[in-house]
Amino acid sequence: MSKTILIVGGNSGIGKEVLDVFLGYGYEVHLAVRKVDDVDKPVASKQFYDALEGGESDLELPEVLDGLVYCPGTIQLKPFHRVDGEQMRNDMEVNAFGAARIIQAALPALKKSESAGGASVVMFSSVAAQTGLAFHASISMAKAAVEGLTLSLASELSSFGIRVNAIAPSLTDTPLASMLLNSDAKREASAARHPLKTVGTASGVAGLVDYLVGEGAGFVTGQVFRVDGGMSSLR
């Protein structure tokens, strides 16, 4: 069954991988991205959107949506004494507030879905939301807010058949994390911190998004999936 999907931030990293998967299925995919000119895929529509600037009310959304995947994120690690209010506000805006506002804007379309598995919303948390990691104070707060939003909306929207889940990756090889993986030494050190002795891949995370949007996950909601090489649960 074909689906109509909105991907927010679908021109880089995990979002780009998700876009390729859905286009491969022949889905009708709409993008809301900061760099519209960078999109060279056959999408149904592409519109400018920046979580820091807002503008959700200006987006032209389809009348019906079967899925919404919110991908924007930040990663700026600093000792806590160097984290200023602007960074904390920006992290909250991009990761949590932006997601909440987009879901509000898309809610009427999501409620009209007749997908066999129900409409699906997927957000992104981080291993840092539940695992204490030094220098992650700002992003940890923002991603913990995403997890709280996931659980609350999963409960509230279940009566409409809308499923809401989140994915909490550890370090994943994407452009966003390039400064943490831009040398062999950094890559080896990062891999060593995970029980599986590797870092995540965008395609691996995209596979989980694919599952959560599909009918096979029709009985799955209110979950936070830890895609972290065992970091959060193994020693």
HULINJO-V956592 format. One record per residue. N is the residue number from 1. RES is the residue in one small letter. D_LAST is the distance of its C-alpha to the last C-alpha in Angstrom with 2 decimals. Layout:
n & res & d_last
N & RES & D_LAST
N & RES & D_LAST
This chain:
n & res & d_last
1 & m & 42.17
2 & s & 42.37
3 & k & 40.56
4 & t & 41.24
5 & i & 38.19
6 & l & 37.81
7 & i & 35.15
8 & v & 34.86
9 & g & 33.80
10 & g & 34.18
11 & n & 35.28
12 & s & 32.12
13 & g & 28.53
14 & i & 27.08
15 & g & 30.38
16 & k & 32.40
17 & e & 30.39
18 & v & 30.88
19 & l & 34.55
20 & d & 34.98
21 & v & 33.53
22 & f & 35.83
23 & l & 38.84
24 & g & 38.31
25 & y & 38.84
26 & g & 41.97
27 & y & 40.73
28 & e & 42.72
29 & v & 40.35
30 & h & 41.20
31 & l & 39.50
32 & a & 39.36
33 & v & 38.35
34 & r & 39.11
35 & k & 40.48
36 & v & 42.83
37 & d & 44.53
38 & d & 41.37
39 & v & 41.30
40 & d & 43.08
41 & k & 42.01
42 & p & 44.43
43 & v & 43.18
44 & a & 45.42
45 & s & 45.33
46 & k & 43.66
47 & q & 44.05
48 & f & 43.06
49 & y & 40.44
50 & d & 38.60
51 & a & 36.38
52 & l & 37.48
53 & e & 41.10
54 & g & 40.92
55 & g & 43.75
56 & e & 42.34
57 & s & 45.82
58 & d & 47.27
59 & l & 45.20
60 & e & 47.22
61 & l & 45.01
62 & p & 45.95
63 & e & 47.57
64 & v & 44.89
65 & l & 41.18
66 & d & 38.84
67 & g & 35.72
68 & l & 34.53
69 & v & 31.56
70 & y & 30.93
71 & c & 29.19
72 & p & 30.13
73 & g & 27.40
74 & t & 27.05
75 & i & 24.71
76 & q & 26.06
77 & l & 23.60
78 & k & 25.25
79 & p & 24.88
80 & f & 25.82
81 & h & 29.17
82 & r & 30.22
83 & v & 29.55
84 & d & 32.97
85 & g & 34.29
86 & e & 35.24
87 & q & 31.75
88 & m & 30.44
89 & r & 33.37
90 & n & 32.95
91 & d & 29.28
92 & m & 30.30
93 & e & 33.35
94 & v & 31.75
95 & n & 28.59
96 & a & 29.76
97 & f & 33.52
98 & g & 34.42
99 & a & 32.55
100 & a & 34.27
101 & r & 37.66
102 & i & 37.43
103 & i & 36.51
104 & q & 39.48
105 & a & 41.75
106 & a & 40.65
107 & l & 40.66
108 & p & 44.27
109 & a & 43.62
110 & l & 40.39
111 & k & 42.32
112 & k & 44.85
113 & s & 42.47
114 & e & 43.52
115 & s & 40.53
116 & a & 39.69
117 & g & 36.11
118 & g & 37.22
119 & a & 36.70
120 & s & 33.14
121 & v & 31.66
122 & v & 28.42
123 & m & 26.98
124 & f & 24.05
125 & s & 21.46
126 & s & 18.41
127 & v & 14.67
128 & a & 16.03
129 & a & 17.87
130 & q & 15.07
131 & t & 12.42
132 & g & 13.98
133 & l & 14.76
134 & a & 17.53
135 & f & 20.83
136 & h & 20.22
137 & a & 22.34
138 & s & 25.12
139 & i & 23.35
140 & s & 20.87
141 & m & 24.01
142 & a & 25.66
143 & k & 22.92
144 & a & 22.41
145 & a & 26.15
146 & v & 25.81
147 & e & 23.51
148 & g & 26.06
149 & l & 28.85
150 & t & 27.29
151 & l & 27.14
152 & s & 30.59
153 & l & 32.28
154 & a & 30.80
155 & s & 32.51
156 & e & 35.69
157 & l & 36.30
158 & s & 35.52
159 & s & 39.18
160 & f & 40.16
161 & g & 37.88
162 & i & 35.74
163 & r & 32.04
164 & v & 29.67
165 & n & 26.04
166 & a & 23.64
167 & i & 21.08
168 & a & 18.24
169 & p & 17.27
170 & s & 15.12
171 & l & 17.19
172 & t & 19.82
173 & d & 22.54
174 & t & 25.53
175 & p & 28.41
176 & l & 26.95
177 & a & 24.00
178 & s & 26.25
179 & m & 26.32
180 & l & 22.58
181 & l & 22.92
182 & n & 26.43
183 & s & 25.88
184 & d & 24.17
185 & a & 22.44
186 & k & 21.06
187 & r & 20.01
188 & e & 18.20
189 & a & 16.42
190 & s & 15.44
191 & a & 14.27
192 & a & 12.13
193 & r & 10.04
194 & h & 9.02
195 & p & 7.14
196 & l & 10.79
197 & k & 12.24
198 & t & 14.93
199 & v & 16.28
200 & g & 17.93
201 & t & 21.59
202 & a & 24.34
203 & s & 25.66
204 & g & 22.45
205 & v & 22.38
206 & a & 26.15
207 & g & 25.79
208 & l & 24.00
209 & v & 26.77
210 & d & 29.26
211 & y & 27.94
212 & l & 27.96
213 & v & 31.50
214 & g & 32.77
215 & e & 34.37
216 & g & 31.52
217 & a & 29.54
218 & g & 32.58
219 & f & 30.83
220 & v & 27.80
221 & t & 28.01
222 & g & 26.26
223 & q & 22.81
224 & v & 20.23
225 & f & 18.45
226 & r & 15.09
227 & v & 15.59
228 & d & 12.70
229 & g & 11.17
230 & g & 8.17
231 & m & 7.55
232 & s & 8.62
233 & s & 6.96
234 & l & 3.76
235 & r & 0.00
